[in-house]
Amino acid sequence: MVSIKSFFLAMMAFAIMFGCSSNNTDEENKIILEEELGEEGPEETEEVAYKLPNIDLNNWKVTLPIGNPTEVKPPEILNYGTNGILKPFFYNDSINGALVFYTYPGASTANSSYSRTELREQMVPGSNNTNWTFKQGGNMKGKLQMGDVSKDTDNKYHRTIIMQIHGRLTNAQRDLIGQADNNAPPILKLYWTYGKVRVTTKILKNLNASDTEILYTDAWGDAEGYTFEEYVGFDPFTLEIKAAEGRMEVILNDKENKVYDDIHIQKWGVFENYFKAGNYLVTKDEGAFSTVKYYNLEVKH
């Protein structure tokens, strides 16, 4: 494809060549042309470089704010670029090299009031049955960025959860307490809150609770929470979660960290866990929406 500048220079060369005096030699006309165009000649059209996010989706499924809700697992999720169901919610920003998570208030899971476009770790692709404990450990690190987000009636940005460690009951634990599913509380939620990253965790309400009693969701309450000092706003930033026996650490931009190593984390060791990452919008306001971009995401065990 010819650029506008190249077309203009070609026309100028045409005018110069045919406007030169007929008394000039071909060599003299060539000199005149070179002086008008400069030594470099016409500019070549630049190629646009497309970038892709550095995210391996083989061990993730995604939940969407539609259906009951709709989930897409491996291997189908690997073809998200051509998947008509995923395209509106889960797509590439190929200019900046990011995977975009878009969501709005819609369908929610059985144990939540809010909707999401969010990844759920699957250690065995396509299955939720294999998970990890804090004793086994796990690390998740991502580079991400808040995109467009709506505001509430007080003109404040809506909040969204961008990372989690979620608990899960084993089948034996589920049957022991007579629960219908394997759901357990999330031990960790990381929010984008008005331009800052906020950490929330769970605490055991009764430290003398038995090994059976602590399996119930209502045995756990919300801790006070912690907000990192750094303002990330709408710029890219990195978040890392490190989980090990009796310890959990959250690190923002490789410099500011928050460590949890108290009795509550030690007691939490009874549960299985899985990582989550994406865009879990914490509002049901009409017309609300949010967009989160992930440039890379990596999990290690």
Backbone torsions as a table, in degrees:
resi	resn	phi	psi	omega
1	MET	NA	132.5	-177.3
2	VAL	-86.0	129.8	178.0
3	SER	-74.9	162.1	179.7
4	ILE	-61.1	-39.5	-179.2
5	LYS	-64.7	-41.8	-179.7
6	SER	-63.4	-41.8	179.5
7	PHE	-62.6	-42.1	-179.8
8	PHE	-63.3	-43.7	-178.8
9	LEU	-66.5	-35.8	178.4
10	ALA	-64.8	-41.7	178.7
11	MET	-65.9	-37.3	179.0
12	MET	-66.2	-38.6	178.3
13	ALA	-64.0	-40.5	178.5
14	PHE	-60.1	-44.3	-178.8
15	ALA	-65.5	-39.1	-178.8
16	ILE	-66.8	-44.0	-176.6
17	MET	-62.9	-43.5	-176.1
18	PHE	-88.2	-8.8	177.4
19	GLY	-94.7	-8.4	179.9
20	CYS	-69.8	155.0	-179.6
21	SER	-62.1	137.5	177.5
22	SER	-65.6	-14.1	178.5
23	ASN	-81.1	-14.6	-179.9
24	ASN	-75.6	148.9	174.3
25	THR	-79.1	167.6	177.3
26	ASP	-60.7	-36.3	-179.5
27	GLU	-66.8	-39.9	179.0
28	GLU	-66.6	-40.4	177.3
29	ASN	-63.8	-36.8	177.9
30	LYS	-63.7	-39.2	178.7
31	ILE	-64.0	-43.6	179.2
32	ILE	-60.8	-43.5	-179.3
33	LEU	-63.1	-44.2	-179.9
34	GLU	-64.4	-36.4	179.0
35	GLU	-66.0	-37.1	-179.2
36	GLU	-74.6	-39.1	-176.6
37	LEU	-84.6	-23.6	-173.7
38	GLY	88.4	169.8	-174.4
39	GLU	-73.5	-28.5	-172.4
40	GLU	-78.8	-22.8	-179.7
41	GLY	78.4	-170.5	-176.2
42	PRO	-62.4	145.8	179.1
43	GLU	-78.5	137.4	178.6
44	GLU	-84.0	150.7	179.3
45	THR	-68.7	132.1	180.0
46	GLU	-82.7	139.6	177.0
47	GLU	-83.4	139.7	177.2
48	VAL	-85.2	126.9	-178.9
49	ALA	-91.7	128.2	178.9
50	TYR	-103.1	139.0	-177.7
51	LYS	-116.9	148.5	177.1
52	LEU	-118.1	149.6	177.7
53	PRO	-67.2	152.2	179.8
54	ASN	-96.0	73.1	-176.5
55	ILE	-137.3	122.9	175.9
56	ASP	-92.8	115.0	-174.9
57	LEU	-93.9	10.2	-177.6
58	ASN	-62.9	-26.2	-177.8
59	ASN	-116.1	34.5	178.6
60	TRP	-137.9	144.2	164.6
61	LYS	-115.3	159.1	-179.3
62	VAL	-122.8	139.0	176.0
63	THR	-105.3	135.4	-176.3
64	LEU	-113.2	159.1	-177.8
65	PRO	-83.5	29.8	-178.8
66	ILE	-131.8	166.3	177.4
67	GLY	74.7	-130.9	-170.8
68	ASN	-125.3	23.7	-12.2
69	PRO	-83.7	175.0	-179.8
70	THR	-83.5	136.5	175.2
71	GLU	-124.2	142.1	176.6
72	VAL	-124.3	121.8	-174.8
73	LYS	-107.6	171.1	169.2
74	PRO	-66.5	144.2	5.5
75	PRO	-89.9	-6.0	-175.2
76	GLU	-60.0	-35.4	-177.5
77	ILE	-63.4	-24.4	-178.1
78	LEU	-66.4	-21.4	179.4
79	ASN	-104.4	36.7	-175.3
80	TYR	-61.1	-25.8	-178.6
81	GLY	-66.1	-23.0	-179.2
82	THR	-118.4	5.8	-178.9
83	ASN	-86.9	114.3	-175.5
84	GLY	-63.3	-29.2	178.7
85	ILE	-72.1	-39.7	-176.3
86	LEU	-79.4	-32.0	-170.2
87	LYS	-48.4	-42.5	-178.0
88	PRO	-69.3	-19.7	-170.7
89	PHE	-117.7	-18.0	-166.3
90	PHE	-148.6	97.9	-170.3
91	TYR	-153.4	167.8	-177.4
92	ASN	-88.9	139.3	160.6
93	ASP	-96.5	91.4	-171.4
94	SER	-78.4	-8.1	174.7
95	ILE	-78.5	-42.5	-177.8
96	ASN	-100.2	-8.5	178.0
97	GLY	76.7	45.6	-177.1
98	ALA	-128.7	153.1	171.4
99	LEU	-96.2	123.0	-173.3
100	VAL	-97.7	131.3	174.4
101	PHE	-110.6	114.5	179.3
102	TYR	-114.5	136.2	178.2
103	THR	-149.3	169.1	178.3
104	TYR	-157.5	165.6	178.9
105	PRO	-60.3	121.4	-177.8
106	GLY	-159.5	-131.7	-179.3
107	ALA	-70.2	142.7	178.9
108	SER	-127.4	162.4	178.8
109	THR	-77.1	170.6	-173.4
110	ALA	-62.1	-30.4	-175.0
111	ASN	-106.6	23.4	-178.5
112	SER	-143.8	156.8	176.3
113	SER	-99.7	-10.5	-172.3
114	TYR	-114.2	159.5	-178.9
115	SER	-102.2	169.2	-173.0
116	ARG	-160.2	158.2	159.2
117	THR	-120.5	100.2	-165.5
118	GLU	-145.4	139.8	176.4
119	LEU	-83.9	142.9	174.4
120	ARG	-123.0	125.0	-179.2
121	GLU	-61.1	137.5	172.6
122	GLN	-131.5	103.9	-177.9
123	MET	-63.1	-32.9	169.5
124	VAL	-109.2	113.8	-174.7
125	PRO	-52.3	129.2	178.1
126	GLY	88.6	-4.2	-176.5
127	SER	-128.8	141.8	175.8
128	ASN	-95.8	0.0	-167.7
129	ASN	-83.5	-14.6	178.5
130	THR	-110.2	118.9	-176.7
131	ASN	-136.9	-172.0	-174.1
132	TRP	-130.2	157.3	176.7
133	THR	-107.8	164.7	177.0
134	PHE	-63.3	-30.6	177.0
135	LYS	-63.2	-38.9	176.3
136	GLN	-72.6	-34.5	175.2
137	GLY	84.5	162.5	177.8
138	GLY	-170.3	144.2	177.2
139	ASN	-125.6	137.2	172.3
140	MET	-133.4	133.0	178.4
141	LYS	-138.0	136.9	179.2
142	GLY	-143.7	153.8	169.9
143	LYS	-109.3	124.8	-173.4
144	LEU	-144.7	176.2	-175.5
145	GLN	-157.8	135.8	174.8
146	MET	-76.4	132.3	177.0
147	GLY	-100.8	-144.4	179.4
148	ASP	-65.9	141.1	178.3
149	VAL	-149.6	143.5	-178.3
150	SER	-78.7	172.0	179.0
151	LYS	-121.0	156.3	178.7
152	ASP	-88.1	-172.3	-176.5
153	THR	-69.4	-16.4	175.8
154	ASP	-92.8	10.2	179.8
155	ASN	65.6	28.4	175.1
156	LYS	-105.8	142.2	179.4
157	TYR	-61.9	142.0	173.0
158	HIS	-68.7	152.9	-179.9
159	ARG	-95.3	155.9	175.2
160	THR	-145.3	148.3	177.2
161	ILE	-89.2	127.9	-173.5
162	ILE	-109.6	-19.6	175.5
163	MET	-151.0	153.0	177.8
164	GLN	-150.2	156.3	156.4
165	ILE	-115.8	118.8	-176.6
166	HIS	-109.2	138.7	178.4
167	GLY	-81.9	158.7	178.7
168	ARG	-149.4	136.2	174.8
169	LEU	-79.7	141.8	168.8
170	THR	-69.7	165.6	177.7
171	ASN	-60.5	-37.8	179.0
172	ALA	-65.5	-42.4	177.9
173	GLN	-65.2	-42.3	177.8
174	ARG	-57.2	-46.0	-178.8
175	ASP	-70.2	-34.9	-179.2
176	LEU	-60.1	-41.1	-177.9
177	ILE	-99.2	4.6	175.5
178	GLY	67.4	34.0	-179.6
179	GLN	-89.4	150.2	-175.4
180	ALA	-75.0	-26.4	-179.5
181	ASP	-137.9	-173.9	-176.0
182	ASN	-95.1	11.5	-174.9
183	ASN	-64.8	135.6	170.7
184	ALA	-132.6	165.7	-177.5
185	PRO	-65.9	160.9	171.2
186	PRO	-83.4	124.5	178.8
187	ILE	-75.7	-22.1	-176.7
188	LEU	-144.7	131.5	170.7
189	LYS	-130.9	133.4	176.1
190	LEU	-113.8	120.6	-177.1
191	TYR	-105.2	145.2	159.0
192	TRP	-90.2	113.5	-173.3
193	THR	-127.5	103.5	177.5
194	TYR	52.4	38.0	176.3
195	GLY	92.1	0.1	177.0
196	LYS	-122.7	163.9	177.7
197	VAL	-98.9	122.9	-179.5
198	ARG	-113.8	137.5	-178.3
199	VAL	-107.5	129.8	171.7
200	THR	-126.8	143.9	-179.0
201	THR	-134.9	178.2	177.8
202	LYS	-110.3	151.1	174.3
203	ILE	-129.6	146.4	177.7
204	LEU	-77.4	122.3	-175.1
205	LYS	-64.3	-39.9	-178.7
206	ASN	-122.6	105.6	-176.8
207	LEU	-67.0	-13.0	178.3
208	ASN	-96.5	7.9	179.8
209	ALA	-61.8	146.4	-179.7
210	SER	-73.0	169.2	179.6
211	ASP	-62.6	-26.0	176.5
212	THR	-81.4	-42.7	-177.2
213	GLU	-62.1	-34.1	-176.9
214	ILE	-73.9	-6.6	178.6
215	LEU	-78.0	-19.0	-178.6
216	TYR	-76.9	140.0	-179.6
217	THR	-58.2	-40.8	-176.2
218	ASP	-75.4	0.7	173.1
219	ALA	-78.0	-12.2	-175.7
220	TRP	-114.5	135.5	177.8
221	GLY	-116.6	177.7	-179.0
222	ASP	-87.8	130.5	173.7
223	ALA	-74.0	173.7	-176.5
224	GLU	-62.5	-34.0	-179.1
225	GLY	91.9	163.0	-177.2
226	TYR	-146.6	136.5	177.8
227	THR	-114.7	125.1	177.7
228	PHE	-63.2	147.4	-177.3
229	GLU	-70.2	-37.6	-174.9
230	GLU	-66.4	135.3	175.6
231	TYR	-90.1	115.8	-179.2
232	VAL	-94.3	-26.4	177.7
233	GLY	55.0	-124.6	-179.0
234	PHE	-113.1	21.8	177.6
235	ASP	-95.5	156.5	176.1
236	PRO	-63.7	147.2	177.5
237	PHE	-152.0	164.0	178.3
238	THR	-112.3	143.8	174.3
239	LEU	-129.5	136.6	177.5
240	GLU	-132.1	137.8	176.4
241	ILE	-119.5	127.9	177.0
242	LYS	-120.8	120.0	179.4
243	ALA	-116.8	131.4	177.8
244	ALA	-146.4	172.5	-176.5
245	GLU	-57.1	118.4	177.8
246	GLY	71.3	15.0	-176.0
247	ARG	-151.5	141.7	175.4
248	MET	-142.5	135.2	-178.0
249	GLU	-133.8	138.6	175.4
250	VAL	-119.7	131.3	-175.5
251	ILE	-125.5	128.7	178.0
252	LEU	-106.7	124.6	176.1
253	ASN	52.7	34.1	175.0
254	ASP	59.8	19.7	-178.0
255	LYS	-140.7	-35.0	-179.1
256	GLU	-107.5	129.4	-175.1
257	ASN	-135.3	161.0	174.8
258	LYS	-135.9	126.0	-176.2
259	VAL	-112.4	137.5	173.7
260	TYR	-121.4	118.4	-179.4
261	ASP	-144.4	32.7	-176.4
262	ASP	-93.1	-171.9	-176.8
263	ILE	-63.0	-30.0	-178.2
264	HIS	-67.6	-40.9	177.1
265	ILE	-68.0	-37.0	177.8
266	GLN	-63.2	-43.5	178.7
267	LYS	-66.3	-30.5	-178.6
268	TRP	-64.3	-18.0	-177.0
269	GLY	-56.8	-12.2	179.6
270	VAL	-70.4	-22.1	-174.1
271	PHE	-93.5	155.3	161.9
272	GLU	-83.0	164.3	-176.6
273	ASN	-146.2	165.0	171.9
274	TYR	-151.3	150.7	178.4
275	PHE	-83.8	152.5	172.5
276	LYS	-136.4	150.5	179.8
277	ALA	-154.9	141.2	177.8
278	GLY	149.6	-127.0	-169.5
279	ASN	-143.2	95.9	-176.2
280	TYR	-112.2	93.1	-170.3
281	LEU	-72.7	123.9	-174.0
282	VAL	-97.6	62.8	174.5
283	THR	-164.2	155.2	173.8
284	LYS	-118.5	14.2	-179.1
285	ASP	-59.7	137.8	177.6
286	GLU	-64.0	133.6	179.8
287	GLY	83.0	0.4	-180.0
288	ALA	-72.8	155.0	177.6
289	PHE	-164.5	163.9	173.4
290	SER	-156.7	154.2	179.0
291	THR	-132.6	129.0	177.0
292	VAL	-123.9	136.3	179.5
293	LYS	-111.4	131.4	174.3
294	TYR	-113.4	122.9	177.9
295	TYR	-86.9	-38.8	173.5
296	ASN	-151.1	158.7	-179.2
297	LEU	-156.3	126.6	-176.2
298	GLU	-138.9	138.0	177.7
299	VAL	-124.2	137.5	176.4
300	LYS	-131.7	144.4	175.2
301	HIS	-133.2	NA	NA
